[in-house]
Amino acid sequence: MRYDRSFFDKGLERHGTACVKWDSRDMMPEGAVPLWVADMDFACADEIVEALQKRAAHPCYGYTMVTEEDTDALRGFLRRRHGLEVRREEIGMLPCVVTGLKAVVNAYTRPGDPVAILTPVYGPFTFSIESNGRKAVRVELIRDESLRYHIDFESLEKAFQSGVRLFLLCSPHNPVSRVWGKEELDHLLSLCQKYHVLVASDEIHAEFAFAPNTFVSVLSMTGPEDLALSFMSASKTFNIAGLEQAAMISRNPDVLRTLNRYLESAGVVSGNIFALEGTRAAYTYGDAWLDGLMDYLRQNAALLEDAVREHLPKALLTPVEGTYLAWVDLRAYSESCDLLERKFREHGVVLTGGSFFGPEGEGFMRVNFGCPAAQMLEGLRRMGEAVKDIEMTK
Ligand SMILES: Cc1ncc(COP(=O)(O)O)c(C=O)c1O
């Protein structure tokens, strides 16, 4: 197979491409190993590169429109990968998933209104709510003895009873690596229905579910009357986040209409030639690359578990169910993300501190294992040196 272990082992040189992960001077000391921002250090599928090169070779880059080929490429992908049927009119396009989160907050709530989230959660969930003058209602996830996280349905219902009308779900959940199952989603959606709450589900990590876990979209459980919305993108899946193209999907035409009206008023449009071209190629021709990637990431997750045991013996690693982001509890070494991040950086490894995901993440780190195994293992080795340093100065 073309996209085998050796393809992903190779990684690629990214310095000098203005890439956030490697080229951010304030984050990355010289020679550091980046295990932070959520993109992957792998070349994307040749099929995507070829499609972009072919389009670039045509010397006119005038205004471009979203066509049925774009929506059909996504529909075909969802059918093949998830058995999910979506109609053309249920899909809208937008540049980024975070744009969608901000749009839904603005379109569905007023300043001061409460919006519920399950925490700890990807930082822009909170920022999307608070930067628009709304109030984030944080319903903390519960961790069991096996370190797996669960939804606190009782607290969520209380939040809904207190006047929440919008709920932002992260599915699969970044950073705690949970792939929400059908039963949990059933329970969630029945609560949303009972209290007439719109659920906006960020499904950007949909493809990253490791067997036996399987991703279930809110779309597979909702109908035209329901208040449910999914945001999807090829950006994480195919490592093309810099192209900036995403989709919003709802069975309910009113939801899409409301969002489209808001996006229009805010001047947000889709139509970047390369974003559309690359995304279409990814959804149409990317399956072999994606299958190879998932095999590789599964092995990385297993290697990571061993490396945590070896280098960070007091750390607690949350079981990896989904995403390529591992959630590690390092409070046995230090309760402070500031200290942990500083020490890791001094030892040449850069991670995302748990506090980025809210106060619940203090003393945790998120490790991005979407990179060649050798890079990940070197990062873990350096983390081990850093915690030894912390222990010595205690
Ligand atoms: C859960 C989640 N949503 C959204 C994003 C960003 O998506 P976009 O670049 O499309 O705004 C990320 C990136 O890490 C993410 O993890």
The ligand as a Gaussian input file, in Angstrom:
#p B3LYP/6-31G(d) Opt

LIG

0 1
 C      -12.891000      20.382000      18.519000
 C      -12.302000      21.346000      17.548000
 N      -13.099000      22.168000      16.865000
 C      -12.617000      23.059000      15.963000
 C      -11.269000      23.153000      15.729000
 C      -10.767000      24.159000      14.759000
 O      -11.487000      24.068000      13.588000
 P      -11.399000      25.179000      12.453000
 O       -9.958000      25.354000      12.128000
 O      -12.203000      24.629000      11.332000
 O      -12.006000      26.418000      13.042000
 C      -10.388000      22.296000      16.419000
 C       -8.943000      22.407000      16.204000
 O       -8.147000      21.932000      16.983000
 C      -10.919000      21.371000      17.345000
 O      -10.131000      20.522000      18.005000

